Amino acid sequence: MGRGNTFQAALLVSLWLGFVEGADPGFVGRITGKGLDYARQEGVAALQKELARIQLPDFSGSFKVKVFGHIDYKFYSLKIQSFQLLSSTIAPIPNVGLKVSITNAFAEVSGDWRVKKKHVLSDHGSFNLKVEGLSISVGLKLGNDSAGRLTADTSECSTHISNVQVRIHGKWSWLYNIFDRQIESALRKTMEDQVCKVVSSSVSSKLQPYLQTLPVTAKIDKVSGIDYSLVGPPVATSDSLDLDLKGEFFSLAQRSAAPFPPPALPFPVDHDRMLYFGVSSYLFNTAGYVYYQAGSLTYDITDDMIPKESKLRLNTSSFGTLVPQIEKLYPGMLMKLMVSTSSPPSLAIAPEGLSLAPTVDVQAFAILPNSSLAPLFVLEVFTSISATATMESDKIIGSLKIGRLELSLKHSDVGPFSVQLMQAVMNYFAAHILVPQINERLAQGFPLPLPAHLQLSNPVLQAHQNFLYFGTDVQYG
């Protein structure tokens, strides 16, 4: 949608993402006064173009002159030459949505006129009209439909014109002085009616379809999607416009509720950026739950993943130096490690950073000549992982850095052995193969719920208790 299509479309900058009362969401946001002011500038510029395209109807009537009796007149081919919106404000209205107020606007109109008295006189000419002191007040009522989509409707529209000046050109133009009030009143009413018609039409035919570009769900891969539906109608406060989004991962195969609730997200009060929004630990942890339930948190490590120049190989010969029984039972065979979490991973977010403390099982197998797997041992691994998150374009991306592993022998098919011998080997596999594999996936990120043509810039990130707090400016176009 082009910038000039409708002023309300540009105002969508002020309609997305915020914080409302009620059940805690997984994804929240807030637009500040700075963002609303940007929306005002973009919206009024687009509205000015829409109003300049108003099609004014012809109008006619008659007036009485003592000498001639009733004379018929007609004003036609009206065309707006200029429409200037000089001063405007935008403000959130509690329990309603937004109010846009425009004052001191003016317009210039040209057209043709004709007067006629059968068998007595007939004349025509051109005219110029100047509308001054035009004010427009528009209320946008914001809501959500049953699918959790954002909706908007015109709750009110009023237009007032302080002054109309008409200049008539033609031989009989002096007749205008007789019925000037009648003509000016008709032109004023025509302009006032047409302005609100354009506003209402733009809301229903331009804004509402554009709102549908704000995604309710986003498919991530063959396993999961994210639910970005609204959990309630938008809420306007005295200095912001807020929304709550559900903000949770769900299984594409079989959707079910997460077994834990989202935590509260108390928003700080900041004004440096146009938009602020929070990503709850709930959103990340529903991702962990969904992928764990789908069996997608299992990773295989094989010898072909190890750099060729590495002396450490994933075969029974290398592991036989640590556990001789492995080489004795399965001489000269390749091995495979299967890494899986024993429970859904849980991301902890705090002011000092992001962290996970997963418990992982590492199952080791010998790959037999017929490609079947012979179990060797199972290690239980405890570790701490630090995480980072950043915003890139329209996505949130992440990466992990693993700490030192703590190993314990959970089961062995090759007899008892000291797990301390495995420490360096498992640290190497985790740091150089497993974590890069996971980070490659995390670098793809997951999409933010953005409407069409909205771009983010100058992002900042803070970690708060149980949520990430992003601030960003926006650009529409």
matplotlib code that plots the C-alpha trace (Angstrom):
import matplotlib.pyplot as plt

x = [0.0, 1.4, 1.9, -0.8, -3.5, -5.0, -4.0, -5.4, -3.0, -0.1, -1.7, -1.2, 2.2, 0.2, -2.0, 0.3, 1.8, 1.2, 0.2, -3.3, -4.8, -5.9, -4.2, -0.5, 0.5, 3.6, 4.3, 3.5, 4.4, 3.7, 3.8, 5.1, 4.2, 7.1, 5.6, 2.2, 3.7, 5.4, 2.0, 0.4, 2.9, 2.6, -1.1, -1.9, 0.3, -1.5, -4.9, -4.0, -3.6, -6.9, -8.8, -7.3, -9.0, -12.5, -15.1, -17.4, -20.9, -22.7, -25.4, -28.1, -31.1, -32.9, -33.1, -35.5, -34.7, -37.3, -36.8, -36.5, -38.4, -36.8, -33.4, -32.0, -28.3, -25.9, -22.4, -20.6, -17.2, -16.0, -12.3, -10.1, -6.9, -5.2, -5.9, -3.5, -3.6, -1.4, -1.8, -2.7, -2.6, -3.1, -3.9, -5.0, -8.5, -9.1, -11.7, -11.9, -8.7, -7.2, -8.4, -6.9, -7.6, -6.7, -7.1, -6.4, -6.7, -7.7, -8.7, -9.0, -11.6, -12.4, -15.3, -17.9, -21.3, -24.4, -27.5, -30.6, -34.0, -36.0, -36.4, -34.8, -31.1, -28.5, -24.9, -22.0, -18.5, -15.9, -15.5, -12.8, -13.6, -11.4, -12.2, -10.5, -10.5, -11.2, -11.1, -11.5, -11.9, -11.7, -12.1, -10.8, -12.3, -9.9, -10.9, -10.2, -12.3, -13.0, -9.8, -7.7, -7.1, -6.9, -9.9, -10.7, -13.8, -14.7, -16.3, -16.9, -16.1, -16.9, -15.8, -16.3, -15.5, -15.1, -15.1, -15.9, -15.0, -16.3, -15.1, -17.4, -16.1, -18.5, -20.7, -23.5, -21.3, -22.8, -25.9, -23.8, -24.0, -27.7, -27.5, -23.9, -24.9, -27.0, -24.2, -21.5, -23.7, -24.3, -20.6, -19.7, -22.1, -20.9, -17.3, -18.0, -20.0, -17.5, -14.5, -16.1, -17.3, -13.6, -12.5, -15.1, -14.5, -10.8, -11.2, -13.4, -11.9, -8.2, -7.3, -9.3, -7.8, -4.4, -4.9, -5.3, -1.6, -0.7, -0.1, -2.1, 0.0, 3.5, 4.7, 8.2, 9.0, 7.3, 7.0, 5.7, 4.2, 3.7, 0.3, 0.3, -3.4, -4.7, -5.9, -8.1, -9.0, -6.3, -6.2, -5.5, -4.0, -3.3, 0.1, 0.2, -1.6, -1.2, -2.0, -1.5, -0.6, -0.8, 2.8, 3.3, 4.6, 2.2, 2.5, 1.3, 0.5, -1.6, -2.2, -2.5, -2.1, 1.3, 1.6, 2.8, 1.4, 3.1, 4.7, 3.8, 5.6, 5.7, 6.7, 9.2, 8.2, 10.5, 10.0, 13.2, 11.9, 8.7, 7.9, 8.6, 7.7, 8.5, 9.2, 8.3, 10.3, 6.9, 7.3, 10.7, 9.8, 6.7, 9.1, 11.1, 8.0, 6.7, 10.0, 10.6, 7.1, 7.7, 11.0, 12.9, 15.5, 17.6, 20.9, 23.2, 27.0, 28.9, 32.5, 31.9, 31.0, 34.4, 37.0, 39.3, 42.4, 41.3, 43.2, 40.2, 37.8, 34.4, 35.4, 36.1, 39.9, 39.9, 37.4, 39.3, 42.2, 39.7, 37.7, 39.7, 36.7, 35.1, 37.9, 38.0, 34.3, 34.0, 37.4, 37.8, 34.2, 32.7, 30.6, 27.6, 26.5, 22.8, 22.3, 18.8, 17.3, 15.7, 13.1, 11.9, 14.6, 13.7, 15.2, 15.7, 15.7, 17.0, 18.7, 22.1, 21.4, 19.8, 20.7, 19.7, 20.6, 19.6, 20.1, 21.1, 21.6, 24.4, 24.0, 27.0, 26.7, 29.1, 28.0, 28.1, 29.1, 25.4, 24.7, 22.8, 23.8, 25.3, 24.8, 27.9, 27.0, 24.8, 26.1, 24.0, 25.4, 24.7, 25.9, 25.1, 24.5, 24.5, 22.3, 22.1, 19.3, 19.3, 16.8, 17.7, 15.4, 12.0, 13.3, 14.6, 17.7, 19.7, 22.9, 24.2, 27.5, 28.1, 29.9, 31.9, 30.1, 29.6, 29.3, 27.9, 27.6, 23.9, 24.4, 27.2, 27.2, 31.0, 31.5, 32.3, 34.7, 35.6, 33.6, 36.4, 38.3, 35.4, 35.4, 37.7, 36.2, 32.6, 33.5, 35.1, 32.0, 29.7, 31.6, 32.7, 29.8, 26.6, 26.4, 27.3, 24.6, 22.0, 23.2, 22.8, 19.2, 18.8, 20.4, 17.4, 15.3, 11.6, 9.5, 8.1, 4.4, 4.8, 2.2, 3.2, 5.6, 6.6, 10.3, 12.2, 15.3, 17.7, 16.8, 17.9, 17.6, 17.5, 17.0, 14.4, 13.0, 11.3, 11.2, 13.3, 12.6, 13.1, 12.9, 12.8, 11.9, 9.7, 9.4, 6.4, 6.9]
y = [0.0, 3.4, 6.1, 8.2, 5.6, 6.5, 8.4, 5.7, 3.1, 5.2, 5.5, 1.8, 2.7, 3.6, 0.6, -2.3, -3.9, -2.8, -3.7, -4.1, -5.3, -8.9, -12.2, -11.9, -12.2, -13.7, -10.7, -7.1, -3.6, 0.0, 3.0, 6.3, 9.9, 10.0, 7.2, 8.8, 12.0, 10.1, 8.5, 12.0, 13.3, 10.4, 10.1, 13.8, 13.9, 11.0, 12.4, 15.7, 13.8, 11.9, 15.1, 16.7, 14.0, 14.7, 14.7, 17.7, 17.3, 20.0, 21.9, 24.2, 26.3, 29.5, 33.0, 35.9, 39.2, 42.0, 43.0, 39.5, 37.2, 33.8, 33.1, 29.6, 29.0, 26.1, 25.6, 22.7, 21.2, 21.8, 20.8, 21.1, 22.9, 22.7, 21.2, 22.2, 20.7, 23.0, 22.0, 18.6, 16.6, 12.9, 11.6, 8.3, 8.4, 6.0, 3.2, 4.3, 4.4, 7.4, 10.9, 12.9, 16.7, 19.0, 22.8, 25.9, 23.9, 25.6, 24.5, 26.2, 25.2, 26.3, 25.6, 27.0, 28.7, 29.5, 31.7, 31.6, 33.3, 32.1, 34.7, 37.3, 36.6, 33.9, 34.1, 31.8, 32.1, 30.7, 31.0, 30.5, 29.4, 29.6, 27.6, 28.9, 27.8, 24.2, 21.8, 18.0, 15.7, 12.0, 9.2, 5.7, 3.0, 0.0, -3.5, -7.2, -9.8, -13.4, -14.5, -12.1, -9.7, -5.9, -3.9, -0.2, 1.7, 5.4, 6.2, 9.9, 12.4, 16.1, 18.9, 22.7, 25.5, 29.0, 31.0, 30.5, 33.1, 32.9, 35.0, 35.0, 35.9, 36.9, 39.7, 39.1, 38.3, 41.2, 39.0, 36.8, 39.6, 38.9, 35.3, 35.0, 33.7, 31.0, 29.8, 29.9, 28.0, 25.3, 25.0, 24.8, 22.0, 20.1, 20.3, 19.3, 16.3, 15.1, 15.3, 12.9, 10.6, 10.3, 9.6, 6.9, 5.3, 5.2, 3.4, 0.7, 0.2, 0.9, 0.7, -2.4, -4.5, -3.3, -4.4, -7.9, -7.8, -7.9, -11.6, -13.6, -16.7, -17.2, -20.6, -21.3, -24.7, -28.1, -28.4, -25.1, -21.8, -18.7, -17.4, -13.6, -13.1, -10.3, -11.5, -8.4, -5.1, -2.4, 0.0, 3.7, 5.3, 9.0, 8.8, 5.5, 3.0, -0.6, -4.2, -7.6, -10.5, -14.2, -14.7, -18.5, -21.3, -24.1, -27.5, -27.6, -31.3, -31.1, -27.9, -28.0, -25.5, -25.0, -26.5, -23.3, -19.7, -16.6, -14.4, -10.7, -8.2, -4.8, -2.3, 0.4, 4.0, 5.1, 7.6, 7.6, 5.2, 5.1, 1.6, -0.6, -4.2, -7.2, -10.8, -13.0, -16.0, -17.7, -17.4, -19.0, -21.7, -22.7, -23.1, -25.5, -27.4, -27.8, -29.0, -31.3, -32.9, -33.3, -35.1, -32.4, -31.7, -34.7, -34.1, -36.6, -36.2, -38.4, -38.5, -36.6, -33.5, -33.4, -31.3, -33.5, -31.9, -32.9, -35.8, -36.6, -38.9, -40.3, -44.0, -46.9, -46.4, -42.9, -43.8, -47.0, -45.0, -43.8, -46.9, -49.9, -52.2, -50.2, -51.0, -54.6, -55.2, -53.1, -52.8, -50.2, -49.0, -45.5, -44.2, -42.0, -39.8, -39.0, -35.9, -35.3, -33.2, -35.1, -32.4, -29.2, -26.6, -23.5, -20.1, -17.8, -14.0, -11.6, -8.2, -9.9, -11.9, -15.0, -18.5, -22.1, -25.0, -28.1, -31.7, -33.7, -37.4, -38.4, -41.9, -43.4, -46.2, -48.2, -48.3, -51.9, -53.1, -53.6, -50.0, -51.0, -49.4, -51.1, -49.2, -48.4, -46.0, -43.2, -40.0, -37.6, -34.1, -31.0, -27.6, -23.9, -22.0, -18.3, -16.9, -13.7, -12.2, -9.4, -7.8, -8.0, -6.5, -8.1, -11.0, -11.8, -14.0, -15.7, -17.6, -19.8, -20.2, -23.3, -23.6, -26.5, -29.8, -32.0, -35.6, -38.7, -42.2, -43.1, -46.5, -48.6, -51.6, -51.7, -51.9, -49.2, -46.4, -43.0, -40.2, -37.8, -39.3, -38.2, -34.5, -33.0, -35.0, -34.1, -30.4, -30.4, -32.0, -29.7, -26.5, -27.2, -29.3, -29.3, -25.6, -24.3, -26.6, -25.1, -21.6, -22.0, -22.7, -19.8, -17.4, -17.9, -16.3, -16.0, -13.2, -10.3, -9.6, -6.6, -5.3, -4.7, -1.9, -1.2, -1.2, -1.0, 1.0, 2.0, -1.0, -1.2, -4.3, -4.7, -7.8, -7.5, -10.1, -12.7, -10.7, -9.1, -5.4, -4.0, -0.4, 0.7, 3.5, 2.8, 3.9, 3.3, 3.0]
z = [0.0, -1.0, 1.5, 0.0, -0.2, 3.2, 6.2, 8.5, 7.1, 8.2, 11.6, 12.0, 13.4, 16.5, 16.6, 17.1, 20.2, 23.8, 27.3, 28.7, 31.9, 32.3, 31.8, 31.3, 27.7, 26.2, 23.9, 24.8, 23.6, 23.9, 21.6, 23.1, 22.4, 20.0, 18.0, 18.0, 16.8, 13.9, 13.1, 13.1, 10.6, 8.3, 8.6, 8.0, 5.0, 3.5, 4.5, 2.7, -0.5, -0.1, 0.6, -2.5, -4.6, -3.2, -6.0, -5.1, -6.6, -8.7, -6.9, -8.1, -6.9, -7.5, -6.0, -6.3, -7.8, -7.7, -11.3, -12.8, -10.4, -9.8, -11.4, -11.6, -10.9, -11.1, -9.8, -11.6, -12.5, -9.0, -8.6, -5.5, -6.5, -3.1, 0.3, 3.1, 6.6, 8.6, 12.3, 13.8, 16.9, 17.8, 21.2, 22.8, 24.2, 27.1, 26.3, 22.7, 20.7, 19.0, 18.2, 15.4, 15.4, 12.5, 12.8, 10.6, 7.4, 4.1, 0.6, -2.7, -5.2, -8.8, -11.0, -13.3, -12.7, -14.8, -14.2, -16.3, -16.5, -19.5, -22.2, -19.9, -19.2, -19.4, -18.3, -17.2, -16.0, -13.6, -9.9, -7.2, -3.7, -0.6, 2.5, 5.6, 9.2, 8.4, 11.4, 11.4, 14.3, 13.8, 16.4, 15.7, 17.8, 18.1, 19.0, 18.2, 16.4, 17.4, 15.6, 17.6, 14.8, 15.2, 14.1, 13.6, 13.0, 12.8, 16.2, 15.3, 12.6, 12.6, 10.3, 10.7, 8.3, 9.7, 6.5, 2.8, 0.3, -3.3, -6.2, -9.3, -12.7, -15.5, -16.9, -14.4, -11.4, -9.5, -9.1, -6.7, -4.1, -3.9, -3.0, -1.6, 1.8, 0.1, -2.1, 0.6, 3.0, 0.4, -0.4, 3.2, 3.9, 0.8, 1.9, 5.4, 4.4, 1.8, 4.2, 6.7, 3.9, 2.8, 6.3, 7.0, 3.6, 4.2, 7.5, 6.1, 2.7, 3.4, 7.0, 7.9, 5.1, 6.0, 9.6, 8.3, 7.3, 11.0, 11.4, 14.0, 13.5, 12.1, 10.9, 12.0, 10.5, 10.1, 13.9, 15.3, 14.8, 17.0, 18.1, 17.9, 18.3, 20.6, 24.0, 24.4, 22.7, 22.5, 25.4, 25.2, 28.2, 28.7, 26.9, 25.1, 23.0, 24.1, 23.0, 24.5, 22.2, 23.2, 22.3, 22.5, 20.4, 19.4, 17.8, 14.2, 14.7, 17.8, 19.7, 23.4, 26.3, 27.8, 31.3, 32.9, 32.9, 31.6, 34.2, 34.7, 32.6, 34.4, 31.7, 32.5, 31.5, 28.7, 25.9, 23.9, 21.2, 19.3, 20.3, 23.3, 23.5, 25.7, 24.9, 27.8, 28.9, 28.4, 24.7, 24.7, 27.1, 25.1, 22.2, 24.4, 25.4, 21.9, 20.4, 23.3, 23.0, 19.3, 19.9, 18.0, 20.7, 19.8, 18.0, 16.4, 16.3, 13.9, 12.8, 9.5, 11.5, 13.1, 11.2, 9.2, 10.7, 14.3, 15.8, 17.9, 16.0, 16.8, 16.5, 18.8, 18.4, 19.8, 22.6, 23.2, 24.6, 27.3, 27.8, 26.4, 26.5, 23.7, 21.3, 22.4, 21.8, 18.6, 17.0, 14.2, 14.1, 13.8, 16.6, 17.0, 19.9, 20.4, 22.5, 24.0, 26.7, 29.6, 30.1, 28.2, 28.4, 30.4, 29.7, 32.6, 31.9, 34.5, 34.5, 34.7, 31.6, 29.9, 31.0, 30.8, 33.0, 31.0, 31.9, 28.9, 28.1, 25.8, 24.4, 22.7, 20.0, 17.9, 14.3, 13.2, 9.7, 8.9, 10.0, 13.1, 16.4, 19.4, 22.7, 24.6, 27.5, 28.5, 30.2, 32.2, 31.6, 33.6, 32.3, 32.4, 29.1, 28.6, 25.9, 23.9, 21.9, 19.4, 17.0, 13.3, 10.8, 11.5, 13.6, 17.0, 16.8, 19.5, 20.2, 23.0, 24.8, 26.7, 30.1, 31.5, 31.5, 34.6, 33.7, 35.5, 34.2, 33.9, 32.2, 30.7, 28.4, 28.4, 32.1, 34.6, 33.8, 35.1, 33.4, 34.1, 31.2, 29.0, 30.2, 27.6, 24.8, 25.6, 26.1, 22.6, 21.0, 22.7, 22.0, 18.4, 17.0, 19.1, 20.0, 16.5, 15.1, 17.5, 16.9, 13.2, 13.8, 16.3, 13.8, 11.6, 14.4, 14.6, 13.1, 14.9, 14.3, 12.0, 9.5, 5.9, 5.1, 8.7, 9.3, 12.6, 13.3, 16.2, 18.4, 22.0, 24.3, 28.0, 30.0, 32.8, 35.2, 33.1, 29.9, 27.2, 26.7, 23.2, 22.2, 18.6, 16.2, 13.2, 9.6, 7.4, 3.7]

ax = plt.figure().add_subplot(projection="3d")
ax.plot(x, y, z, "-o")
ax.set_aspect("equal")
plt.show()
